[in-house]
Amino acid sequence: MRYRKLDAAGDYTLGSGQDWLVNSPEAVAQAVRTRLALNLGEWFVDTTDGMPWDTEVLGKRTALTRDAVIKDRILGTPGVTAITEYSSNFDGNTRRFSVTATITTAYGTAQVDTTL
């Protein structure tokens, strides 16, 4: 597994010589974060890929199923073998949704903390 590193702003790192995450728990964790951030229909190559944020995660009638949808997306990430810890939180004041998970990968354990 090989992923180009992202900086704190979520942009690709280029030209620093250490631009790749290769066969590591961090590579899988980054893949999870980017898969969670991809909105359904956003990627022109495959409009069926992405998180169904508007229809299955956020909203009044999704509270019972949202975590199952997110966990399914995490488990569908290449390299993820299990979720050992998981929590999510919606802050109505800031209108931010955060996900925290500890995942077991083919390369070791990784922590995923992302706010969407």
PADRENRO-410082 format. One record per residue (C-alpha): residue number from 1; residue in one letter; x, y, z. Coordinates in steps of 0.1 Angstrom, whole numbers, plus 5000, padded with zeros to 4 digits. Example, Ala and Ser with C-alpha at 12.3 -4.5 7.8 and 13.67 -1.06 7.14 Angstrom:
<sites>
{1, A, {5123, 4955, 5078}}
{2, S, {5137, 4989, 5071}}
</sites>
This chain:
<sites>
{1, M, {5000, 5000, 5000}}
{2, R, {5014, 5034, 4990}}
{3, Y, {4998, 5068, 4997}}
{4, R, {5012, 5102, 4992}}
{5, K, {5014, 5120, 5025}}
{6, L, {4990, 5149, 5033}}
{7, D, {4999, 5180, 5052}}
{8, A, {4979, 5195, 5080}}
{9, A, {4957, 5213, 5055}}
{10, G, {4949, 5181, 5037}}
{11, D, {4970, 5189, 5006}}
{12, Y, {4996, 5165, 4991}}
{13, T, {5032, 5169, 5002}}
{14, L, {5054, 5174, 4972}}
{15, G, {5092, 5178, 4968}}
{16, S, {5104, 5170, 5003}}
{17, G, {5118, 5136, 4995}}
{18, Q, {5097, 5118, 5021}}
{19, D, {5064, 5122, 5003}}
{20, W, {5050, 5086, 5007}}
{21, L, {5035, 5064, 5033}}
{22, V, {5043, 5028, 5024}}
{23, N, {5030, 4996, 5039}}
{24, S, {5024, 5012, 5073}}
{25, P, {4995, 5017, 5097}}
{26, E, {4997, 5054, 5089}}
{27, A, {4990, 5047, 5052}}
{28, V, {4959, 5028, 5061}}
{29, A, {4947, 5055, 5085}}
{30, Q, {4952, 5082, 5059}}
{31, A, {4932, 5060, 5034}}
{32, V, {4904, 5058, 5060}}
{33, R, {4903, 5096, 5066}}
{34, T, {4902, 5104, 5029}}
{35, R, {4875, 5078, 5023}}
{36, L, {4854, 5093, 5050}}
{37, A, {4859, 5128, 5036}}
{38, L, {4848, 5118, 5001}}
{39, N, {4811, 5128, 4995}}
{40, L, {4789, 5104, 4976}}
{41, G, {4790, 5113, 4939}}
{42, E, {4819, 5137, 4943}}
{43, W, {4846, 5117, 4924}}
{44, F, {4839, 5120, 4887}}
{45, V, {4856, 5086, 4879}}
{46, D, {4831, 5067, 4901}}
{47, T, {4801, 5087, 4912}}
{48, T, {4788, 5056, 4932}}
{49, D, {4817, 5059, 4956}}
{50, G, {4818, 5080, 4987}}
{51, M, {4801, 5086, 5020}}
{52, P, {4763, 5092, 5019}}
{53, W, {4766, 5121, 5044}}
{54, D, {4734, 5138, 5034}}
{55, T, {4711, 5107, 5032}}
{56, E, {4724, 5082, 5057}}
{57, V, {4747, 5099, 5083}}
{58, L, {4736, 5134, 5091}}
{59, G, {4700, 5143, 5099}}
{60, K, {4672, 5137, 5124}}
{61, R, {4664, 5101, 5113}}
{62, T, {4699, 5088, 5109}}
{63, A, {4711, 5087, 5145}}
{64, L, {4705, 5049, 5148}}
{65, T, {4722, 5039, 5116}}
{66, R, {4750, 5065, 5111}}
{67, D, {4777, 5047, 5130}}
{68, A, {4770, 5015, 5111}}
{69, V, {4774, 5033, 5078}}
{70, I, {4807, 5049, 5090}}
{71, K, {4820, 5016, 5104}}
{72, D, {4812, 4998, 5071}}
{73, R, {4831, 5025, 5052}}
{74, I, {4861, 5021, 5075}}
{75, L, {4861, 4983, 5072}}
{76, G, {4859, 4986, 5034}}
{77, T, {4892, 5004, 5033}}
{78, P, {4920, 4982, 5019}}
{79, G, {4943, 4972, 5047}}
{80, V, {4918, 4975, 5075}}
{81, T, {4911, 4942, 5093}}
{82, A, {4891, 4953, 5124}}
{83, I, {4879, 4983, 5144}}
{84, T, {4889, 4979, 5180}}
{85, E, {4875, 5012, 5193}}
{86, Y, {4850, 5036, 5178}}
{87, S, {4832, 5068, 5188}}
{88, S, {4815, 5096, 5169}}
{89, N, {4802, 5130, 5180}}
{90, F, {4781, 5157, 5164}}
{91, D, {4786, 5192, 5178}}
{92, G, {4755, 5212, 5169}}
{93, N, {4771, 5245, 5178}}
{94, T, {4800, 5242, 5154}}
{95, R, {4781, 5219, 5130}}
{96, R, {4810, 5195, 5130}}
{97, F, {4809, 5157, 5130}}
{98, S, {4840, 5139, 5144}}
{99, V, {4850, 5103, 5142}}
{100, T, {4876, 5086, 5164}}
{101, A, {4886, 5050, 5158}}
{102, T, {4914, 5026, 5166}}
{103, I, {4918, 5002, 5137}}
{104, T, {4938, 4971, 5132}}
{105, T, {4955, 4970, 5099}}
{106, A, {4976, 4946, 5079}}
{107, Y, {5006, 4965, 5092}}
{108, G, {4997, 4972, 5128}}
{109, T, {4974, 4994, 5149}}
{110, A, {4965, 5029, 5139}}
{111, Q, {4944, 5058, 5153}}
{112, V, {4920, 5077, 5131}}
{113, D, {4908, 5111, 5143}}
{114, T, {4889, 5132, 5118}}
{115, T, {4865, 5160, 5119}}
{116, L, {4842, 5164, 5089}}
</sites>
